Amino acid sequence: MLAVINTIFVQESAEAASAQWCSVTDQLRPKLPKVADMMVAAENEVLPFMSFSVHAQKRLSPWEIRGLASAVCQAAPAAAG
């Protein structure tokens, strides 16, 4: 699941990240509806950095970006159960 979530954070723009977020959510919904609902609820909290300038985004380390994706994945088992 982390690989699918990571596809969100490699997008070039906030709009593309939001579109990918929706795509990932739609992919997860059939098997993990609670996770999909959690992602819908969390989108506005997780994606704001994508609206930063490219320079500011580059100042975020890959570990910080991976941490955002990991937080979503760690919450997924709780939401799925």
N, C-alpha and C positions, 0 to 999 in steps of 0.2 A: 504494500500500500504506500510505503514511503516514496517509491519511485514515481507513482502516479501523482502524489501530492507535490513532489518536487517539480513536476512539469509546470506548475503554477508559477513558481518563483524564478523561472528562467525566462519568462516572457519579457519582451522589450519595452512594454508600456503598461500603464495602469489599466488601460482598456483591454489589452490582450490578456493580462493576468486575471481580470475579472471574468472575461469570456471563458478562459481556461478553468477558472474556479467553478463556473456553472457547468462546464462540460464534465469535469471530474465529479461534481456533485451528482449529475445525472447518471454517470457511469456507476456510482456507488449505490444509488437509491434502490435498485432492485434487490440487491443482496444485503445491504446495510442501511435500511431506511433511517434508523436513529442517527447514524453517522452523517448521513446526508442532511438530516434536519439540523444537526449540530453545526455542520459546515455553513448552511444557510444563515444560521444565527451568528456565526463567528466571522463572516466575511468582512464586515466593516471594522472589525478589531484587528484582523490579521493582515489585510492588504494596504493599509494606509501608506506604508513606506514606498509602495510602487508609484505613488504620485510625486515622490521626491525627485529632484533633478538627478540626472545620470551620475554626476559627480558625487552627490550625497549617497546615492545607492551604492556606489563603489566603495564608500567608506564603511559600509556594513560588511563585516567579515563573512566569509562563507559559513563560518560556524554560527553566526547570529541568524543567518537565513535558514540554515539547516535546523537550528533550534526552533524557529517558527513552524517549520514543517513537522518536526518531531513532536512538538506540543500537540498539533492536530492529531497525529497518529497515536500518541499516548492516550489522548482522550477518547479515541475511537473504540477501544475495547469496552470501556465503561458505558459508552453510548449504545454499543451493540448488544450489551447484555441485559 
